[in-house]
Amino acid sequence: MQQLLEQVDPFVQQFGYTPSNPILLRDWFQRMMNGWKRGKAMDQLQAKSFLYQLIHEVYRDLEGGEIRYLQPDPACSAKIYLDKHYREPIMFQQIADMFGISGGQLTRLFKKGKG
């Protein structure tokens, strides 16, 4: 598992989508957080049920196929990464590998002014 995480870090790239009912999802998320913070067993049980409803709604959106994916911008993300880690020795190819693209592709994106 550790080797897999070293090769592909799912938390480096940012993905998302536009939900079909964002207000409902936000409401469930808020109720889930409030219930969990109260700390009582019954409130936390209800919070878990809101989590399952959130997951169900997201999967339903994905199955419906009418969602818009938010594509990550590797050059912008790489710039943010470089800004945060500028004191560390970093190889450009390592950054490209984080985004699953070649060093040449990342270089072209920077040259286009997207970075």
N, C-alpha and C positions, 0 to 999 in steps of 0.2 A: 504494500500500500504506500509506504514511504517513497519508494522508487517511482511509483506512478505519480504521486503528488509533485515530486521533483521535476518530472518530465512535463506534466500538464497541470498547471495550477488554475482551477476553475474560478478562483477569486481574483485573478489578475484582469481578465477580460470582463467587461461589463456588458451584459445583455439585458434586454427588457422587452416589454410589449405594452401596447395600449389596451387595457381591459375593456370589455364591452360595457361593464357597469362599474366605473371607478368609484363612484360615491358609495355603493353598497360594500365594495371591498374595503374602502377606507373605514367605514362604520364598523365592519366586523373586526378589522385590525385594531381599531381604537378600543372596542369592547373587550377584545382578547387581552390587550395590554392592561387595561384597567382591572380586569378580573384576576390576572396573574399577579399584579402588584398587591392586591388585597391580601394574598397569601393564605386564605382559607381554602381547605380542600375542595369544597363545593364550588367556590369561585374559580379555582384553577381547573376543575373538571369542565366547567362551562367554557373557560378560556380555550381549552383543548378542542372543544367542539367547534368553536369559532375558527380555530386553525384548520380543522378538517374541512369546514365549509369554504374557507379561503382556497385551500388546495383544490377542492372539487370545482370551484368556479373557474380557477385558472385552467385546469385540465379541460373543462367544458369549452372554454374559449379556444384552447389549442386544437381540440377536436373539430370545432366548428370551422376552422380554417380561415375565418374572416378577421384575422388579427394583423396588426402592423408591427413588425419587429423593429426595434431600435438597434441599428447596427453600430458596433463600437468603432471609433475612429482611432486606429493604431498610432498614428502620428501624434494626435492630441494626448492620448493616454501615455505614450512614451515620453512626451515632454513633461507631463505631470510627474511621471516616475523619475525622470532625470532631475527635476526641480527638488524632489524630496530626498534623493539619494546622491546629490552632487558631490558629497565628500567621500563617497565610496568609489573604489576602482570598478568601473563598469565597462563591459565589452558591448559594443553596438550589436553584435550578433546575438548576445544573450537577451537583449531587449526584444529584438525581432522574434526570437524563439518564443518569448512569453506570449506573443500575439499570434503565433502560428503562421508567420510570413517570413519571407527571406529578407536578408539584410538589404538586398538591392531594392526590393519592394518598399521597405521602410524608408530607404534613402530617397526613392522617387517621390514618396508622399511628402517628405520634408521639403524636397525641392519644389513641389507644387505649391508650397506655402500653407499646407494643412498642419504644420507642426509648430 
